[in-house]
Amino acid sequence: MEKYGIVVCSRCKKVKAFDLSSKKTKCFRCNKNISLEKAVILHKSNSLEEIQNAIGLLNAESDGNLAKFRQILKNNKFY
């Protein structure tokens, strides 16, 4: 069973990691309480590093920097 998950805040659209054993989490950008029972979980993993890289990819994609971010991950052997 996976330990970590990724959700997007419905209010400010910030991508956030959370512990799957939690029932809710708070967005650190806008302070919205997010019910994890109702939220769409984008990705699950046991690896915190994988979760961090996935968040980086999602943020880079939304900022238009996906190719650049993938190159950074590849150069550092994360991807």
C-alpha positions in Angstrom: 0.0 0.0 0.0 1.3 3.4 -0.9 2.3 6.0 1.7 2.2 9.3 -0.2 -0.2 11.0 -2.6 -0.6 14.1 -4.7 -3.7 16.4 -4.9 -4.4 19.8 -6.4 -6.1 22.4 -4.3 -9.5 23.2 -5.8 -9.2 26.9 -4.8 -5.7 28.0 -5.8 -4.6 25.0 -8.0 -1.4 24.4 -6.0 -0.1 20.9 -6.2 0.5 19.3 -2.8 1.9 16.1 -1.4 0.2 14.4 1.6 0.4 11.3 3.8 -2.3 8.8 2.6 -3.1 7.9 6.2 -4.6 11.4 6.7 -8.2 12.2 6.1 -7.6 15.8 5.3 -4.7 18.2 4.5 -4.4 22.0 4.3 -3.2 23.9 1.3 -0.1 25.8 2.3 -0.7 28.5 -0.3 -4.4 29.5 0.5 -5.1 27.6 3.8 -8.1 25.7 2.3 -8.8 22.4 4.1 -8.8 19.6 1.6 -10.9 16.5 2.3 -8.9 13.6 1.0 -11.9 11.4 0.8 -13.4 13.7 -1.8 -10.3 14.9 -3.6 -8.9 13.4 -6.8 -5.6 11.8 -6.0 -3.3 12.3 -9.0 -0.5 10.0 -8.0 0.4 7.5 -5.2 3.8 6.1 -4.2 5.9 4.8 -1.3 8.8 6.9 -2.5 8.9 10.5 -1.3 11.5 11.2 -4.0 9.1 10.0 -6.7 6.3 12.2 -5.2 8.6 15.2 -5.2 9.6 14.6 -8.8 6.0 14.2 -9.9 5.1 17.5 -8.2 8.0 19.1 -10.0 6.8 17.7 -13.3 3.2 18.9 -12.7 4.4 22.4 -11.7 6.8 22.6 -14.7 4.1 21.6 -17.1 1.7 24.2 -15.7 4.5 26.9 -16.0 5.4 25.9 -19.5 8.9 24.6 -18.4 8.3 20.8 -18.8 11.2 20.1 -21.2 13.6 22.1 -19.1 12.6 20.3 -15.9 12.9 16.9 -17.5 16.4 17.8 -18.7 17.3 18.8 -15.2 16.0 15.5 -13.8 17.8 13.5 -16.5 21.1 15.3 -15.9 20.8 14.5 -12.2 19.7 10.9 -12.9 16.3 11.4 -11.2 14.3 10.6 -14.3 
